[in-house]
Amino acid sequence: MLRLPVSGERARWRPMTGEDDIALADCAPGLLGALAFVSRSVVDADDRAIDAGALPVGDVDVLVLARRREVRGDAFVAEGTCAHCGADVDVSFSLAAYADHLRPRVPRGARQDPDEPRWWTVSAGVQVRVPTVDDVLDAAAAEDPRALLLSRCVRPYPLTAPVRVVERAMAALGPTLRSDVAGTCPECARGVLLDVDAREMCLADLRFLARAVYDDVHLIASAYGWGSDEILRMPTARRRRFAELIVGGAAHVLEEVGVG
């Protein structure tokens, strides 16, 4: 069970099935796709589906990173281009260390509202809360995204404090996992900074892996005559094992007859 760093909620990924893999493989990129993925497959401490739209964006980021770590491990490689010489640059880092570096922090002098824990007093008479996924998606479709977020996440509104004060407070209390990662160019040896959107990179990685479900269903259906619905209801780990056995058996037969 994972304690989410911004909201403090407890959540975990439930065991995935082929149906979940299909949904992941076909999900949209960006925050909307992450919302669909988390909403479908994450449960709370009572094993109830979590309301991912009500979570801060940073918590959804952490959940996606946690799933990628479960599936492929903690090591991650970000790719980019050196701004000085144009060479390709790879920077390796730990997802756990990256997420820990970007944990929430309480701004100096900020006080949590004891009656409404989501709200923080950050200036005389001014309170803020961290925007949720739903807030951000609604803002993206609004005529004035910034104004919509401020109207929902600051009180009183219109503002009685400088915008930069409340925006810095919200960023500190609810950081996302998009940040620069430092490295060294292998060609010119100068320092580079790569813009790393860790949630989106991990989601793309998971989406790519999930597409194996189509090959797995074809293999298993061809070998055993099972229907696709039956195969898709299987836990992902079990389905993958069946597919590996089929591929391994075929390779063994080819070796015996001297092919390959």
CYANA upper distance limits for C-alpha pairs under 8 A (distance plus 0.5 A):
  1 MET  CA     10 ARG  CA      6.83
  1 MET  CA     11 ALA  CA      6.12
  1 MET  CA     12 ARG  CA      5.56
  1 MET  CA     45 ALA  CA      7.93
  2 LEU  CA     10 ARG  CA      5.97
  2 LEU  CA     11 ALA  CA      5.79
  2 LEU  CA     12 ARG  CA      6.35
  3 ARG  CA      8 GLY  CA      6.26
  3 ARG  CA      9 GLU  CA      6.19
  3 ARG  CA     10 ARG  CA      4.92
  3 ARG  CA     11 ALA  CA      6.99
  4 LEU  CA      8 GLY  CA      5.46
  4 LEU  CA      9 GLU  CA      5.86
  4 LEU  CA     10 ARG  CA      6.57
  4 LEU  CA     11 ALA  CA      7.76
  4 LEU  CA     59 ASP  CA      6.15
  4 LEU  CA     62 VAL  CA      7.77
  4 LEU  CA     63 LEU  CA      8.38
  5 PRO  CA      9 GLU  CA      8.46
  5 PRO  CA     58 GLY  CA      8.46
  5 PRO  CA     59 ASP  CA      6.99
  5 PRO  CA    103 ARG  CA      7.19
  5 PRO  CA    104 PRO  CA      7.28
  6 VAL  CA     56 PRO  CA      7.32
  6 VAL  CA     58 GLY  CA      7.30
  6 VAL  CA     59 ASP  CA      6.58
  6 VAL  CA    103 ARG  CA      8.48
  6 VAL  CA    104 PRO  CA      6.80
  6 VAL  CA    173 LEU  CA      7.48
  6 VAL  CA    174 GLY  CA      6.19
  7 SER  CA     55 LEU  CA      7.52
  7 SER  CA     56 PRO  CA      7.46
  7 SER  CA     59 ASP  CA      7.71
  7 SER  CA    118 ARG  CA      8.19
  9 GLU  CA     44 ASP  CA      8.26
 10 ARG  CA     44 ASP  CA      6.34
 10 ARG  CA     45 ALA  CA      6.28
 11 ALA  CA     42 VAL  CA      7.13
 11 ALA  CA     43 VAL  CA      6.09
 11 ALA  CA     44 ASP  CA      4.81
 11 ALA  CA     45 ALA  CA      6.38
 11 ALA  CA     50 ILE  CA      8.19
 12 ARG  CA     42 VAL  CA      6.08
 12 ARG  CA     43 VAL  CA      6.13
 12 ARG  CA     44 ASP  CA      6.95
 12 ARG  CA     45 ALA  CA      8.21
 13 TRP  CA     41 SER  CA      6.40
 13 TRP  CA     42 VAL  CA      5.03
 13 TRP  CA     43 VAL  CA      6.88
 13 TRP  CA     67 ARG  CA      7.68
 14 ARG  CA     41 SER  CA      6.39
 14 ARG  CA     42 VAL  CA      6.44
 14 ARG  CA     43 VAL  CA      7.09
 15 PRO  CA     41 SER  CA      8.46
 15 PRO  CA    235 PRO  CA      7.26
 15 PRO  CA    236 THR  CA      8.25
 16 MET  CA     20 ASP  CA      6.37
 16 MET  CA     21 ASP  CA      7.68
 16 MET  CA     41 SER  CA      7.72
 16 MET  CA    235 PRO  CA      6.27
 16 MET  CA    236 THR  CA      6.11
 17 THR  CA     21 ASP  CA      6.92
 17 THR  CA    232 LEU  CA      6.88
 17 THR  CA    233 ARG  CA      6.24
 17 THR  CA    234 MET  CA      6.05
 17 THR  CA    235 PRO  CA      4.73
 17 THR  CA    236 THR  CA      5.21
 18 GLY  CA     22 ILE  CA      6.68
 18 GLY  CA    213 VAL  CA      6.88
 18 GLY  CA    231 ILE  CA      7.66
 18 GLY  CA    232 LEU  CA      4.56
 18 GLY  CA    233 ARG  CA      6.37
 18 GLY  CA    234 MET  CA      6.81
 18 GLY  CA    235 PRO  CA      7.12
 18 GLY  CA    236 THR  CA      6.15
 18 GLY  CA    239 ARG  CA      8.23
 19 GLU  CA     23 ALA  CA      6.87
 19 GLU  CA    232 LEU  CA      5.77
 19 GLU  CA    233 ARG  CA      6.82
 20 ASP  CA     24 LEU  CA      6.64
 20 ASP  CA     40 ARG  CA      8.13
 20 ASP  CA     41 SER  CA      7.91
 21 ASP  CA     25 ALA  CA      6.44
 21 ASP  CA    210 ALA  CA      5.49
 21 ASP  CA    211 ARG  CA      7.65
 21 ASP  CA    213 VAL  CA      7.03
 21 ASP  CA    236 THR  CA      8.26
 22 ILE  CA     26 ASP  CA      6.72
 22 ILE  CA    210 ALA  CA      7.42
 22 ILE  CA    211 ARG  CA      7.64
 22 ILE  CA    213 VAL  CA      7.38
 23 ALA  CA     27 CYS  CA      6.43
 23 ALA  CA     37 PHE  CA      8.10
 24 LEU  CA     37 PHE  CA      6.69
 24 LEU  CA    206 LEU  CA      8.32
 24 LEU  CA    207 ARG  CA      6.24
 24 LEU  CA    210 ALA  CA      7.01
 25 ALA  CA    207 ARG  CA      5.26
 25 ALA  CA    208 PHE  CA      7.29
 25 ALA  CA    209 LEU  CA      8.49
 25 ALA  CA    210 ALA  CA      5.80
 25 ALA  CA    211 ARG  CA      5.75
 26 ASP  CA    207 ARG  CA      8.24
 27 CYS  CA     33 GLY  CA      5.76
 27 CYS  CA     36 ALA  CA      7.80
 27 CYS  CA     37 PHE  CA      7.98
 27 CYS  CA    207 ARG  CA      8.41
 28 ALA  CA     32 LEU  CA      7.11
 28 ALA  CA     33 GLY  CA      4.96
 29 PRO  CA     33 GLY  CA      5.63
 29 PRO  CA     34 ALA  CA      7.91
 29 PRO  CA    200 GLU  CA      7.85
 29 PRO  CA    203 LEU  CA      8.40
 29 PRO  CA    204 ALA  CA      8.13
 30 GLY  CA     34 ALA  CA      6.97
 30 GLY  CA    200 GLU  CA      6.79
 31 LEU  CA     35 LEU  CA      6.54
 31 LEU  CA    133 VAL  CA      8.23
 31 LEU  CA    137 LEU  CA      8.28
 32 LEU  CA     36 ALA  CA      6.88
 32 LEU  CA    137 LEU  CA      8.05
 33 GLY  CA     37 PHE  CA      6.69
 34 ALA  CA     38 VAL  CA      6.58
 34 ALA  CA     60 VAL  CA      7.79
 34 ALA  CA     64 VAL  CA      7.97
 34 ALA  CA    203 LEU  CA      7.71
 35 LEU  CA     39 SER  CA      6.37
 35 LEU  CA     52 ALA  CA      6.67
 35 LEU  CA     53 GLY  CA      7.18
 35 LEU  CA     60 VAL  CA      7.95
 35 LEU  CA    133 VAL  CA      8.10
 36 ALA  CA     40 ARG  CA      6.65
 37 PHE  CA     41 SER  CA      6.84
 38 VAL  CA     42 VAL  CA      5.85
 38 VAL  CA     50 ILE  CA      8.48
 38 VAL  CA     52 ALA  CA      6.83
 38 VAL  CA     60 VAL  CA      7.73
 38 VAL  CA     63 LEU  CA      8.02
 38 VAL  CA     64 VAL  CA      8.12
 39 SER  CA     49 ALA  CA      7.34
 39 SER  CA     50 ILE  CA      6.71
 39 SER  CA     51 ASP  CA      6.96
 39 SER  CA     52 ALA  CA      5.82
 39 SER  CA     53 GLY  CA      8.38
 40 ARG  CA     49 ALA  CA      7.83
 41 SER  CA     49 ALA  CA      7.99
 42 VAL  CA     49 ALA  CA      6.64
 42 VAL  CA     50 ILE  CA      6.56
 43 VAL  CA     47 ASP  CA      5.52
 43 VAL  CA     48 ARG  CA      5.56
 43 VAL  CA     49 ALA  CA      4.95
 43 VAL  CA     50 ILE  CA      5.58
 44 ASP  CA     48 ARG  CA      5.95
 44 ASP  CA     49 ALA  CA      6.93
 44 ASP  CA     50 ILE  CA      6.18
 51 ASP  CA     55 LEU  CA      7.56
 52 ALA  CA     60 VAL  CA      7.71
 52 ALA  CA    133 VAL  CA      7.82
 53 GLY  CA    132 THR  CA      7.04
 53 GLY  CA    133 VAL  CA      5.41
 53 GLY  CA    134 ASP  CA      5.40
 54 ALA  CA    132 THR  CA      5.94
 54 ALA  CA    133 VAL  CA      6.76
 54 ALA  CA    134 ASP  CA      6.87
 55 LEU  CA     59 ASP  CA      6.82
 55 LEU  CA     60 VAL  CA      7.36
 55 LEU  CA    132 THR  CA      5.67
 55 LEU  CA    133 VAL  CA      6.54
 56 PRO  CA     60 VAL  CA      7.34
 56 PRO  CA    130 VAL  CA      6.85
 56 PRO  CA    131 PRO  CA      6.33
 56 PRO  CA    132 THR  CA      4.56
 56 PRO  CA    133 VAL  CA      6.22
 56 PRO  CA    174 GLY  CA      7.36
 57 VAL  CA     61 ASP  CA      6.78
 57 VAL  CA    131 PRO  CA      7.83
 57 VAL  CA    132 THR  CA      6.33
 57 VAL  CA    133 VAL  CA      5.69
 57 VAL  CA    174 GLY  CA      8.21
 57 VAL  CA    176 THR  CA      6.73
 58 GLY  CA     62 VAL  CA      6.79
 58 GLY  CA    174 GLY  CA      6.60
 58 GLY  CA    175 PRO  CA      6.15
 58 GLY  CA    176 THR  CA      4.63
 58 GLY  CA    177 LEU  CA      6.82
 59 ASP  CA     63 LEU  CA      6.78
 59 ASP  CA    176 THR  CA      8.33
 60 VAL  CA     64 VAL  CA      6.82
 61 ASP  CA     65 LEU  CA      6.82
 61 ASP  CA    176 THR  CA      7.18
 61 ASP  CA    177 LEU  CA      6.60
 61 ASP  CA    198 ALA  CA      8.06
 61 ASP  CA    199 ARG  CA      5.55
 62 VAL  CA     66 ALA  CA      6.56
 62 VAL  CA     99 ALA  CA      7.60
 62 VAL  CA    177 LEU  CA      8.00
 62 VAL  CA    199 ARG  CA      8.09
 63 LEU  CA     67 ARG  CA      6.78
 64 VAL  CA     68 ARG  CA      6.81
 64 VAL  CA    199 ARG  CA      6.55
 64 VAL  CA    202 CYS  CA      7.28
 64 VAL  CA    203 LEU  CA      7.13
 65 LEU  CA     69 ARG  CA      6.68
 65 LEU  CA     95 LEU  CA      7.51
 65 LEU  CA    198 ALA  CA      7.86
 65 LEU  CA    199 ARG  CA      6.79
 65 LEU  CA    202 CYS  CA      6.75
 66 ALA  CA     70 GLU  CA      6.79
 67 ARG  CA     71 VAL  CA      6.82
 68 ARG  CA     72 ARG  CA      6.31
 68 ARG  CA     73 GLY  CA      7.39
 68 ARG  CA     74 ASP  CA      8.36
 68 ARG  CA    202 CYS  CA      6.58
 68 ARG  CA    203 LEU  CA      8.20
 68 ARG  CA    205 ASP  CA      8.24
 68 ARG  CA    206 LEU  CA      6.99
 69 ARG  CA     73 GLY  CA      4.73
 69 ARG  CA     74 ASP  CA      5.41
 69 ARG  CA     95 LEU  CA      8.04
 74 ASP  CA     94 SER  CA      6.06
 74 ASP  CA     95 LEU  CA      5.88
 74 ASP  CA     96 ALA  CA      7.06
 75 ALA  CA     92 SER  CA      7.53
 75 ALA  CA     93 PHE  CA      6.47
 75 ALA  CA     94 SER  CA      5.41
 75 ALA  CA     95 LEU  CA      6.83
 76 PHE  CA     92 SER  CA      6.15
 76 PHE  CA     93 PHE  CA      6.02
 76 PHE  CA     94 SER  CA      6.62
 76 PHE  CA     95 LEU  CA      6.94
 77 VAL  CA     90 ASP  CA      6.82
 77 VAL  CA     91 VAL  CA      6.00
 77 VAL  CA     92 SER  CA      4.86
 77 VAL  CA     93 PHE  CA      6.96
 78 ALA  CA     90 ASP  CA      6.17
 78 ALA  CA     91 VAL  CA      5.73
 78 ALA  CA     92 SER  CA      6.91
 78 ALA  CA    194 LEU  CA      8.07
 78 ALA  CA    196 VAL  CA      7.46
 79 GLU  CA     88 ASP  CA      7.85
 79 GLU  CA     89 VAL  CA      6.26
 79 GLU  CA     90 ASP  CA      5.10
 79 GLU  CA     91 VAL  CA      6.99
 79 GLU  CA    194 LEU  CA      8.12
 80 GLY  CA     88 ASP  CA      6.45
 80 GLY  CA     89 VAL  CA      5.67
 80 GLY  CA     90 ASP  CA      6.96
 80 GLY  CA    194 LEU  CA      6.72
 81 THR  CA     86 GLY  CA      6.11
 81 THR  CA     87 ALA  CA      6.10
 81 THR  CA     88 ASP  CA      5.14
 81 THR  CA     89 VAL  CA      5.86
 81 THR  CA    194 LEU  CA      8.49
 82 CYS  CA     86 GLY  CA      5.30
 82 CYS  CA     87 ALA  CA      5.78
 82 CYS  CA     88 ASP  CA      6.84
 82 CYS  CA     89 VAL  CA      6.75
 82 CYS  CA    185 CYS  CA      6.77
 82 CYS  CA    192 VAL  CA      6.60
 83 ALA  CA    192 VAL  CA      7.62
 84 HIS  CA    188 CYS  CA      8.37
 84 HIS  CA    190 ARG  CA      8.15
 85 CYS  CA    187 GLU  CA      8.28
 85 CYS  CA    188 CYS  CA      7.32
 87 ALA  CA    185 CYS  CA      7.83
 87 ALA  CA    186 PRO  CA      8.41
 87 ALA  CA    187 GLU  CA      7.13
 88 ASP  CA    185 CYS  CA      8.40
 89 VAL  CA    184 THR  CA      8.26
 89 VAL  CA    185 CYS  CA      6.42
 89 VAL  CA    186 PRO  CA      7.50
 90 ASP  CA    183 GLY  CA      8.43
 91 VAL  CA    181 VAL  CA      8.16
 91 VAL  CA    182 ALA  CA      8.10
 91 VAL  CA    183 GLY  CA      6.29
 91 VAL  CA    184 THR  CA      8.48
 93 PHE  CA     97 ALA  CA      8.24
 93 PHE  CA     98 TYR  CA      7.84
 94 SER  CA     98 TYR  CA      6.58
 95 LEU  CA     99 ALA  CA      6.61
 96 ALA  CA    100 ASP  CA      6.61
 97 ALA  CA    101 HIS  CA      6.58
 98 TYR  CA    102 LEU  CA      7.07
 99 ALA  CA    103 ARG  CA      6.93
 99 ALA  CA    177 LEU  CA      7.19
102 LEU  CA    175 PRO  CA      7.09
102 LEU  CA    176 THR  CA      8.03
102 LEU  CA    177 LEU  CA      7.16
103 ARG  CA    175 PRO  CA      7.40
104 PRO  CA    172 ALA  CA      6.23
104 PRO  CA    173 LEU  CA      5.44
104 PRO  CA    174 GLY  CA      6.16
104 PRO  CA    175 PRO  CA      6.46
105 ARG  CA    172 ALA  CA      5.94
105 ARG  CA    173 LEU  CA      6.01
106 VAL  CA    110 ALA  CA      6.97
106 VAL  CA    169 ALA  CA      8.39
106 VAL  CA    172 ALA  CA      7.04
106 VAL  CA    173 LEU  CA      6.36
107 PRO  CA    122 VAL  CA      8.09
107 PRO  CA    169 ALA  CA      6.70
107 PRO  CA    172 ALA  CA      7.17
107 PRO  CA    173 LEU  CA      8.00
109 GLY  CA    122 VAL  CA      7.21
110 ALA  CA    120 TRP  CA      6.87
110 ALA  CA    121 THR  CA      6.01
110 ALA  CA    122 VAL  CA      5.06
110 ALA  CA    123 SER  CA      7.93
111 ARG  CA    120 TRP  CA      5.96
111 ARG  CA    121 THR  CA      5.66
111 ARG  CA    122 VAL  CA      7.26
112 GLN  CA    116 GLU  CA      8.44
112 GLN  CA    117 PRO  CA      6.45
112 GLN  CA    118 ARG  CA      8.05
112 GLN  CA    119 TRP  CA      6.65
112 GLN  CA    120 TRP  CA      4.91
112 GLN  CA    121 THR  CA      6.82
113 ASP  CA    117 PRO  CA      5.73
113 ASP  CA    118 ARG  CA      7.89
113 ASP  CA    119 TRP  CA      6.10
113 ASP  CA    120 TRP  CA      6.12
113 ASP  CA    121 THR  CA      7.43
118 ARG  CA    129 ARG  CA      6.18
118 ARG  CA    130 VAL  CA      7.93
119 TRP  CA    127 GLN  CA      6.67
119 TRP  CA    128 VAL  CA      6.02
119 TRP  CA    129 ARG  CA      5.22
119 TRP  CA    130 VAL  CA      8.49
120 TRP  CA    127 GLN  CA      5.68
120 TRP  CA    128 VAL  CA      5.84
120 TRP  CA    129 ARG  CA      6.77
121 THR  CA    125 GLY  CA      7.61
121 THR  CA    126 VAL  CA      6.21
121 THR  CA    127 GLN  CA      4.74
121 THR  CA    128 VAL  CA      7.06
122 VAL  CA    126 VAL  CA      6.59
122 VAL  CA    127 GLN  CA      6.37
122 VAL  CA    128 VAL  CA      7.58
122 VAL  CA    166 VAL  CA      7.78
122 VAL  CA    169 ALA  CA      7.51
123 SER  CA    127 GLN  CA      7.67
123 SER  CA    161 ALA  CA      7.82
125 GLY  CA    156 PRO  CA      8.40
126 VAL  CA    154 VAL  CA      7.72
126 VAL  CA    155 ARG  CA      6.40
126 VAL  CA    156 PRO  CA      6.89
126 VAL  CA    160 THR  CA      7.65
126 VAL  CA    161 ALA  CA      7.54
127 GLN  CA    154 VAL  CA      6.22
127 GLN  CA    155 ARG  CA      5.83
127 GLN  CA    156 PRO  CA      7.84
128 VAL  CA    153 CYS  CA      5.94
128 VAL  CA    154 VAL  CA      4.98
128 VAL  CA    155 ARG  CA      6.99
128 VAL  CA    166 VAL  CA      7.23
128 VAL  CA    169 ALA  CA      8.12
128 VAL  CA    170 MET  CA      7.32
129 ARG  CA    153 CYS  CA      5.60
129 ARG  CA    154 VAL  CA      7.16
129 ARG  CA    170 MET  CA      7.11
130 VAL  CA    153 CYS  CA      7.15
130 VAL  CA    170 MET  CA      5.91
130 VAL  CA    171 ALA  CA      8.31
130 VAL  CA    173 LEU  CA      7.20
130 VAL  CA    174 GLY  CA      6.09
131 PRO  CA    135 ASP  CA      6.21
131 PRO  CA    136 VAL  CA      7.13
131 PRO  CA    149 LEU  CA      7.53
131 PRO  CA    152 ARG  CA      8.49
131 PRO  CA    153 CYS  CA      6.76
131 PRO  CA    170 MET  CA      8.26
131 PRO  CA    174 GLY  CA      8.38
132 THR  CA    136 VAL  CA      6.86
133 VAL  CA    137 LEU  CA      6.68
134 ASP  CA    138 ASP  CA      6.51
135 ASP  CA    139 ALA  CA      6.55
135 ASP  CA    149 LEU  CA      7.07
135 ASP  CA    152 ARG  CA      8.25
136 VAL  CA    140 ALA  CA      6.66
136 VAL  CA    149 LEU  CA      7.74
137 LEU  CA    141 ALA  CA      7.20
138 ASP  CA    142 ALA  CA      6.84
138 ASP  CA    145 PRO  CA      8.46
139 ALA  CA    144 ASP  CA      7.82
139 ALA  CA    145 PRO  CA      4.78
139 ALA  CA    146 ARG  CA      7.62
139 ALA  CA    148 LEU  CA      6.36
139 ALA  CA    149 LEU  CA      6.81
140 ALA  CA    145 PRO  CA      6.29
141 ALA  CA    145 PRO  CA      7.82
142 ALA  CA    148 LEU  CA      7.73
144 ASP  CA    148 LEU  CA      6.88
145 PRO  CA    149 LEU  CA      6.84
146 ARG  CA    150 LEU  CA      6.71
147 ALA  CA    151 SER  CA      6.52
148 LEU  CA    152 ARG  CA      6.86
149 LEU  CA    153 CYS  CA      6.40
150 LEU  CA    154 VAL  CA      5.89
150 LEU  CA    157 TYR  CA      8.03
151 SER  CA    155 ARG  CA      8.04
151 SER  CA    157 TYR  CA      6.32
151 SER  CA    158 PRO  CA      7.71
154 VAL  CA    159 LEU  CA      8.01
154 VAL  CA    166 VAL  CA      8.03
155 ARG  CA    159 LEU  CA      7.81
156 PRO  CA    160 THR  CA      7.66
159 LEU  CA    163 VAL  CA      7.85
161 ALA  CA    165 VAL  CA      7.49
161 ALA  CA    166 VAL  CA      7.96
162 PRO  CA    166 VAL  CA      7.54
163 VAL  CA    167 GLU  CA      6.62
164 ARG  CA    168 ARG  CA      6.42
165 VAL  CA    169 ALA  CA      6.75
166 VAL  CA    170 MET  CA      6.68
167 GLU  CA    171 ALA  CA      6.65
168 ARG  CA    172 ALA  CA      6.64
169 ALA  CA    173 LEU  CA      6.61
170 MET  CA    174 GLY  CA      6.34
170 MET  CA    175 PRO  CA      8.26
171 ALA  CA    175 PRO  CA      5.61
171 ALA  CA    176 THR  CA      8.49
177 LEU  CA    197 ASP  CA      6.99
177 LEU  CA    198 ALA  CA      6.35
177 LEU  CA    199 ARG  CA      7.12
178 ARG  CA    195 ASP  CA      7.85
178 ARG  CA    196 VAL  CA      6.06
178 ARG  CA    197 ASP  CA      4.80
178 ARG  CA    198 ALA  CA      6.43
178 ARG  CA    199 ARG  CA      8.04
179 SER  CA    195 ASP  CA      6.42
179 SER  CA    196 VAL  CA      5.94
179 SER  CA    197 ASP  CA      7.16
180 ASP  CA    193 LEU  CA      6.23
180 ASP  CA    194 LEU  CA      5.79
180 ASP  CA    195 ASP  CA      5.11
180 ASP  CA    196 VAL  CA      6.22
181 VAL  CA    193 LEU  CA      5.97
181 VAL  CA    194 LEU  CA      5.69
181 VAL  CA    195 ASP  CA      7.10
181 VAL  CA    196 VAL  CA      7.06
182 ALA  CA    191 GLY  CA      7.54
182 ALA  CA    192 VAL  CA      6.23
182 ALA  CA    193 LEU  CA      5.11
182 ALA  CA    194 LEU  CA      6.96
183 GLY  CA    191 GLY  CA      6.33
183 GLY  CA    192 VAL  CA      5.71
183 GLY  CA    193 LEU  CA      6.85
183 GLY  CA    194 LEU  CA      8.25
184 THR  CA    189 ALA  CA      6.16
184 THR  CA    190 ARG  CA      6.15
184 THR  CA    191 GLY  CA      5.07
184 THR  CA    192 VAL  CA      6.10
185 CYS  CA    189 ALA  CA      5.25
185 CYS  CA    190 ARG  CA      6.00
185 CYS  CA    191 GLY  CA      6.75
185 CYS  CA    192 VAL  CA      6.92
196 VAL  CA    201 MET  CA      8.37
197 ASP  CA    201 MET  CA      6.67
198 ALA  CA    202 CYS  CA      6.46
199 ARG  CA    203 LEU  CA      6.48
200 GLU  CA    204 ALA  CA      6.61
201 MET  CA    205 ASP  CA      6.80
202 CYS  CA    206 LEU  CA      6.67
203 LEU  CA    207 ARG  CA      6.45
204 ALA  CA    208 PHE  CA      6.67
205 ASP  CA    209 LEU  CA      6.93
206 LEU  CA    210 ALA  CA      6.59
207 ARG  CA    211 ARG  CA      7.02
208 PHE  CA    212 ALA  CA      8.18
211 ARG  CA    215 ASP  CA      8.37
212 ALA  CA    216 ASP  CA      6.68
213 VAL  CA    217 VAL  CA      6.59
214 TYR  CA    218 HIS  CA      6.88
215 ASP  CA    219 LEU  CA      6.65
216 ASP  CA    220 ILE  CA      6.60
216 ASP  CA    239 ARG  CA      7.59
216 ASP  CA    240 ARG  CA      7.37
216 ASP  CA    243 ALA  CA      6.05
217 VAL  CA    221 ALA  CA      6.35
217 VAL  CA    228 SER  CA      6.77
217 VAL  CA    231 ILE  CA      6.89
217 VAL  CA    232 LEU  CA      7.88
218 HIS  CA    222 SER  CA      6.47
219 LEU  CA    223 ALA  CA      6.59
219 LEU  CA    243 ALA  CA      6.86
219 LEU  CA    246 ILE  CA      7.77
220 ILE  CA    224 TYR  CA      6.32
220 ILE  CA    225 GLY  CA      7.78
220 ILE  CA    226 TRP  CA      7.50
220 ILE  CA    231 ILE  CA      8.14
220 ILE  CA    242 PHE  CA      7.51
220 ILE  CA    243 ALA  CA      6.77
220 ILE  CA    246 ILE  CA      8.03
221 ALA  CA    225 GLY  CA      5.19
221 ALA  CA    226 TRP  CA      5.36
221 ALA  CA    227 GLY  CA      6.77
221 ALA  CA    228 SER  CA      7.33
221 ALA  CA    231 ILE  CA      8.33
222 SER  CA    226 TRP  CA      8.35
223 ALA  CA    246 ILE  CA      7.88
226 TRP  CA    230 GLU  CA      7.25
226 TRP  CA    231 ILE  CA      7.41
227 GLY  CA    231 ILE  CA      6.94
228 SER  CA    232 LEU  CA      6.54
229 ASP  CA    233 ARG  CA      6.79
230 GLU  CA    234 MET  CA      7.36
231 ILE  CA    239 ARG  CA      7.62
234 MET  CA    238 ARG  CA      7.09
234 MET  CA    239 ARG  CA      6.61
235 PRO  CA    239 ARG  CA      6.81
236 THR  CA    240 ARG  CA      6.58
237 ALA  CA    241 ARG  CA      6.76
238 ARG  CA    242 PHE  CA      6.88
239 ARG  CA    243 ALA  CA      6.81
240 ARG  CA    244 GLU  CA      6.62
241 ARG  CA    245 LEU  CA      6.69
242 PHE  CA    246 ILE  CA      6.78
243 ALA  CA    247 VAL  CA      6.72
244 GLU  CA    248 GLY  CA      6.38
245 LEU  CA    249 GLY  CA      6.42
246 ILE  CA    250 ALA  CA      6.73
247 VAL  CA    251 ALA  CA      6.72
248 GLY  CA    252 HIS  CA      6.71
249 GLY  CA    253 VAL  CA      6.81
250 ALA  CA    254 LEU  CA      6.79
251 ALA  CA    255 GLU  CA      6.75
252 HIS  CA    256 GLU  CA      6.82
253 VAL  CA    257 VAL  CA      6.94
254 LEU  CA    258 GLY  CA      6.57
254 LEU  CA    259 VAL  CA      5.45
254 LEU  CA    260 GLY  CA      7.14
255 GLU  CA    259 VAL  CA      6.22
255 GLU  CA    260 GLY  CA      7.21
